[in-house]
Amino acid sequence: MISVLCYGDSNTYGYVPETGMRYPKDVRYPGRLQMLLGDGYSVIEEGCNGRTTIHDDPVDGWKNGLDYLKPCLNSHKPVDIVVLMLGSNDLKATFHLTAEEIAQGAAKLVEVIRDFTQEKQGFIPKIILVSPPEIGKGIRTSPFYGAFYEDAIGESKKFPEYYKKVAQRYGCVFLDAAKYVRPSETDSLHLTQRGHQRLAEKLFEIIKDEVQKNC
């Protein structure tokens, strides 16, 4: 059984932009990925609304992605593949971060994954580092305006440049989510059902290709 850990924020959790609720399992991308991969794979959903890379949220401090990463990896070991997609929430105005600084936070998570899994399970999983989707141009009319401002749009467009460098440095597979998915026009942050489907399809292609390489 090949285990695939999807570690991310509200777009991994499956936040519905129109209602604030959660998409059904067969809609959100980890669930769709499980259906595509089929028997022989176990896809683990670890999405949390508001999760950052390595920063403490001033309101919800428990959403720091670094704090939960080791317990998560240990709970689910052995982990064969990690899909890591974090960074959107780091664009909140409260953090004052650039895309380059956010990518450095993602790099710290990659380092932890590599070091901790080598220690605890004896091997390093294949890491698929996903640069998050862009922030939509309609953020001013989003319910989340105030947490995010217009400058987040431009910074989000820089994610692929810096995340790709991190992936190359650590030998990760790189996926630019913005090439395949866009946020909902409702809130300019969260994926539509179609977006979840497209992301699952692309991850399926990558995972099957990586497995074949290692056969």
Long-range contacts (C-beta under 8 A, 24 or more apart in sequence): 1-40, 1-41, 1-42, 2-40, 2-41, 2-42, 2-80, 2-81, 2-211, 3-41, 3-42, 3-44, 3-76, 3-78, 3-79, 3-80, 3-81, 4-33, 4-37, 4-41, 4-42, 4-43, 4-44, 4-80, 4-81, 4-82, 4-83, 4-207, 5-44, 5-46, 5-72, 5-73, 5-76, 5-79, 5-81, 5-82, 5-83, 5-125, 6-30, 6-33, 6-43, 6-44, 6-45, 6-46, 6-47, 6-83, 6-85, 7-46, 7-47, 7-65, 7-69, 7-72, 7-82, 7-83, 7-84, 7-85, 7-86, 8-46, 8-47, 8-48, 8-51, 8-83, 8-84, 8-85, 8-86, 8-130, 9-47, 9-48, 9-49, 9-50, 9-51, 9-52, 9-65, 9-85, 9-86, 9-88, 9-89, 10-47, 10-48, 10-49, 10-50, 10-51, 10-89, 10-189, 10-190, 11-47, 11-85, 11-88, 11-132, 11-133, 11-190, 11-191, 12-45, 12-46, 12-47, 12-48, 12-85, 13-45, 13-47, 13-48, 13-49, 14-47, 14-196, 15-49, 15-190, 16-190, 17-183, 17-184, 17-186, 17-187, 17-189, 17-190, 17-191, 17-192, 18-184, 18-186, 23-193, 23-196, 27-193, 27-196, 28-196, 29-191, 29-196, 29-197, 29-199, 29-200, 29-203, 30-200, 32-196, 32-197, 32-200, 32-201, 33-200, 33-203, 33-204, 33-207, 36-200, 36-201, 36-204, 37-204, 37-207, 37-208, 41-207, 44-76, 44-79, 46-72, 50-89, 51-86, 51-89, 52-86, 52-89, 52-90, 52-95, 52-105, 53-86, 53-87, 53-90, 53-102, 53-105, 53-106, 53-108, 53-109, 54-105, 54-108, 54-109, 55-90, 55-95, 55-97, 55-105, 57-89, 57-94, 58-94, 63-89, 65-109, 66-105, 66-108, 66-109, 66-112, 69-109, 69-112, 69-113, 69-116, 70-112, 70-116, 73-113, 73-116, 73-117, 73-120, 74-116, 74-120, 77-117, 77-120, 77-121, 78-121, 78-123, 79-117, 79-121, 79-125, 80-125, 80-126, 81-125, 81-126, 81-127, 81-128, 81-207, 81-210, 82-113, 82-125, 82-126, 82-127, 82-128, 83-128, 83-130, 83-203, 84-109, 84-110, 84-113, 84-127, 84-128, 84-129, 84-130, 85-130, 85-132, 85-177, 86-132, 87-131, 87-132, 87-159, 87-163, 88-132, 88-133, 88-135, 88-156, 88-189, 91-135, 91-148, 91-152, 91-155, 91-156, 92-147, 92-148, 92-152, 93-146, 93-147, 93-148, 93-149, 93-152, 94-147, 97-155, 98-155, 98-158, 99-155, 99-156, 99-157, 99-158, 99-159, 99-161, 99-162, 100-158, 100-162, 102-155, 102-159, 102-162, 103-159, 103-162, 103-163, 103-165, 103-166, 104-166, 106-163, 106-166, 107-166, 107-169, 107-170, 110-166, 110-170, 110-172, 111-170, 114-170, 126-173, 126-210, 127-170, 127-171, 127-172, 127-173, 128-172, 128-173, 128-174, 128-175, 128-203, 128-206, 128-207, 129-163, 129-166, 129-167, 129-170, 129-172, 129-173, 129-174, 129-175, 130-163, 130-175, 130-176, 130-177, 131-159, 131-160, 131-162, 131-163, 131-164, 131-174, 131-175, 131-176, 131-177, 131-178, 132-156, 132-159, 132-177, 132-178, 133-177, 133-178, 133-181, 133-182, 133-183, 133-191, 133-195, 134-159, 134-178, 134-182, 134-183, 135-183, 135-188, 135-189, 136-182, 136-183, 136-184, 136-185, 136-187, 136-188, 136-189, 137-188, 138-185, 138-188, 139-188, 139-189, 141-188, 142-186, 142-187, 142-188, 142-189, 143-187, 144-187, 144-188, 144-189, 148-188, 148-189, 173-206, 173-210, 175-202, 175-203, 175-206
